[in-house]
């Protein structure tokens, strides 16, 4: 059965390599393939848990800002349309 790992768990697994354990032993311990380990390392290699938390906060803030921008663009477009109708009348 395939296990699923969240990003915090992945970072924890990657940090275990610092204890001196080999990649093969680490992969056996967590029941993952070496290719999975290297994919994770490429994606999360230098990241710590605090880095991940900061990234998560930035992603949330970015999503809020994108929604705000979309709302403002819609409001701006509505004002342009309303203003254009007044000029024509």
Phi, psi and omega per residue, in radians:
X1 nan 2.420 -3.096
X2 -1.451 2.189 3.092
X3 -1.499 2.619 3.052
X4 -2.008 2.480 -3.107
X5 -2.100 2.425 2.995
X6 -1.519 3.030 -3.032
X7 -1.108 -0.619 3.122
X8 -1.126 -0.728 3.118
X9 -1.151 -0.692 3.129
X10 -1.071 -0.793 3.135
X11 -1.088 -0.693 3.090
X12 -1.079 -0.754 3.111
X13 -1.083 -0.784 -3.126
X14 -1.125 -0.562 3.140
X15 -1.297 -0.357 3.119
X16 -1.125 -0.423 -3.106
X17 -1.102 -0.419 -3.137
X18 -1.194 -0.341 -3.121
X19 -1.337 -0.079 3.092
X20 1.773 0.004 3.118
X21 -1.255 2.562 3.132
X22 -1.354 2.795 3.126
X23 -1.069 -0.754 -3.132
X24 -1.066 -0.777 -3.138
X25 -1.161 -0.699 3.111
X26 -1.084 -0.744 3.136
X27 -1.146 -0.713 3.085
X28 -1.104 -0.756 -3.105
X29 -1.034 -0.725 -3.066
X30 -1.751 0.074 3.105
X31 0.969 0.883 3.060
X32 -2.196 2.817 3.092
X33 -1.480 2.817 3.103
X34 -1.145 -0.587 3.111
X35 -1.121 -0.650 3.075
X36 -1.102 -0.772 3.117
X37 -0.992 -0.825 -3.091
X38 -1.223 -0.542 3.036
X39 -1.140 -0.791 3.099
X40 -1.069 -0.734 -3.119
X41 -1.094 -0.690 3.122
X42 -1.139 -0.616 -3.078
X43 -1.495 -0.725 -3.022
X44 -2.082 0.222 -2.965
X45 -0.786 -0.981 -3.056
X46 -1.676 0.179 -3.022
X47 -1.519 2.452 3.006
X48 -1.873 3.007 3.132
X49 -1.088 -0.663 3.124
X50 -1.168 -0.624 3.064
X51 -1.098 -0.723 -3.140
X52 -1.128 -0.710 3.117
X53 -1.122 -0.714 3.095
X54 -1.116 -0.740 3.119
X55 -1.084 -0.728 3.125
X56 -1.092 -0.743 3.107
X57 -1.110 -0.719 3.115
X58 -1.145 -0.653 3.104
X59 -1.128 -0.704 3.105
X60 -1.128 -0.791 3.125
X61 -1.103 -0.702 3.125
X62 -1.090 -0.730 3.117
X63 -1.092 -0.737 3.107
X64 -1.090 -0.761 -3.138
X65 -1.140 -0.655 3.086
X66 -1.109 -0.746 3.099
X67 -1.094 -0.759 3.128
X68 -1.068 -0.774 3.119
X69 -1.072 -0.768 3.133
X70 -1.079 -0.745 3.111
X71 -1.101 -0.740 3.133
X72 -1.156 -0.658 3.114
X73 -1.152 -0.697 3.090
X74 -1.129 -0.754 3.117
X75 -1.107 -0.703 3.124
X76 -1.109 -0.754 3.128
X77 -1.118 -0.701 3.118
X78 -1.118 -0.710 3.104
X79 -1.138 -0.685 3.105
X80 -1.087 -0.766 3.126
X81 -1.113 -0.760 3.141
X82 -1.124 -0.751 3.136
X83 -1.147 -0.677 3.122
X84 -1.133 -0.628 3.114
X85 -1.179 -0.680 3.134
X86 -1.158 -0.677 -3.111
X87 -1.176 -0.607 -3.120
X88 -1.319 -0.525 -3.061
X89 -1.363 nan nan
